[in-house]
Amino acid sequence: MKQSNITVDIVLDENKVPQSIEWIATDSTADMKQKAKSMMLAFWDGADKTALRIDLWTKDMMVDEMADFYYQTMMGMADTYLRATQQQELVDDMKNFAKEFYKKFRATQINQTK
């Protein structure tokens, strides 16, 4: 059996707000820590049937970057759900929601710059 590790290092300021997020994985092709402005980590607790989540972002994460991050995460989650379940109709619904979310975000950005 092979073991793989993912290490996440987070530097916090005096108010416990992330200043920096870096990660490295033993099976990654990258040989150095990778920087990130935001992260989402989720675990499924099968005994309690609950999701345990850690969502963090740094001070320099811009709102438009957060919208891109959420859009791409939702689309990726839909792809994963399809591979796991073959439920194409539900996946289409998830992707349509993600597209509508992003479209509405962009509309708010345009309205704010007027």
C-alpha positions in Angstrom: 0.0 0.0 0.0 1.3 3.5 -0.9 0.8 6.6 1.2 0.5 10.1 -0.3 0.6 13.3 1.7 -0.7 16.8 1.0 0.7 19.5 3.3 -1.0 22.9 3.6 0.8 25.7 5.4 -1.1 28.8 6.4 0.3 32.0 7.8 -2.2 34.0 9.9 -2.1 37.6 10.9 -2.8 38.9 14.4 -6.5 38.6 13.7 -6.2 35.0 12.4 -6.8 36.1 8.9 -4.8 34.1 6.3 -1.8 36.1 5.0 -0.5 33.2 2.8 -1.5 29.7 1.8 1.0 27.3 0.4 0.7 23.6 -0.3 2.7 20.6 -1.6 1.8 17.1 -2.4 4.1 14.1 -2.4 2.7 12.8 -5.8 2.8 16.2 -7.5 5.1 16.9 -10.4 5.9 20.2 -8.6 9.0 20.0 -6.4 8.3 23.2 -4.5 5.5 24.6 -2.4 2.7 26.1 -4.5 1.1 29.4 -3.5 -2.7 29.8 -3.4 -5.0 32.7 -2.6 -7.9 30.5 -1.5 -8.7 26.9 -0.6 -11.6 24.6 0.0 -11.1 21.3 1.7 -14.0 19.0 2.5 -14.2 15.6 4.2 -17.2 13.3 4.4 -17.9 11.8 7.9 -19.6 8.6 7.1 -20.6 7.9 10.7 -22.3 11.2 11.2 -23.3 11.7 7.5 -22.0 15.2 7.5 -19.5 17.2 5.5 -16.6 18.8 7.4 -15.2 21.8 5.5 -12.3 24.3 5.7 -12.7 27.4 3.5 -9.9 29.9 3.6 -8.8 32.9 1.5 -6.1 35.5 1.9 -6.5 39.2 2.2 -5.4 39.7 -1.4 -8.1 37.5 -2.9 -10.2 39.8 -5.1 -13.9 39.4 -5.4 -13.7 38.6 -9.1 -11.1 35.9 -8.3 -13.5 34.4 -5.7 -16.3 34.3 -8.3 -14.0 32.5 -10.8 -12.9 30.1 -8.0 -16.5 29.3 -7.1 -17.5 28.8 -10.7 -14.6 26.5 -11.5 -15.1 24.6 -8.3 -18.8 24.1 -9.0 -18.1 22.9 -12.5 -15.4 20.5 -11.2 -17.7 19.2 -8.6 -20.3 18.5 -11.3 -17.7 16.6 -13.3 -16.7 14.5 -10.3 -20.4 13.8 -9.5 -20.9 12.6 -13.1 -17.9 10.2 -12.9 -19.1 8.9 -9.6 -22.9 8.5 -10.4 -23.5 8.8 -14.1 -26.4 11.1 -13.3 -26.2 13.3 -16.3 -29.4 15.2 -15.7 -28.3 16.3 -12.2 -24.9 17.2 -13.5 -26.5 19.4 -16.2 -28.5 21.1 -13.5 -25.4 21.8 -11.4 -23.5 23.1 -14.4 -26.5 25.3 -15.4 -26.6 26.7 -11.9 -22.9 27.4 -12.0 -23.2 29.2 -15.3 -26.2 31.3 -14.0 -24.2 32.2 -10.9 -21.3 33.4 -12.9 -23.5 35.3 -15.4 -25.2 37.1 -12.4 -21.9 37.9 -10.8 -20.6 39.4 -14.1 -23.8 41.5 -14.4 -23.3 42.9 -10.9 -19.7 43.8 -11.7 -20.9 45.7 -14.9 -23.6 47.5 -12.9 -21.1 48.5 -10.2 -18.7 50.1 -12.7 -21.4 52.3 -14.3 
